[in-house]
Amino acid sequence: AEAAKWYRKAAEQGCARGQYNLGVALAYGEGVAKNKAEAVKWYRKAAEQGYADAQYNLGVALAGGQGV
């Protein structure tokens, strides 16, 4: 829960790595309630900044019908 709190703080300030990490936490319910649609939102924000891991996770999520 503590890590997710800091990921969210970083994500809300526009940090791509924080956005990606928050997306992962949301996708798997690590420290926060599981929310795949919200995870896709944060993956997209990080992906738009060129964060490769987020681009990959976003693609996998969308291909699986999550967050669409």
Protein Blocks (a to p, Z undefined) as FASTA:
>chain_A
ZZmmmmmmmmmnopaklmmmmmmmmmnopoiacdfklmmmmmmmmmmnopaklmmmmmmm
mmnopaZZ
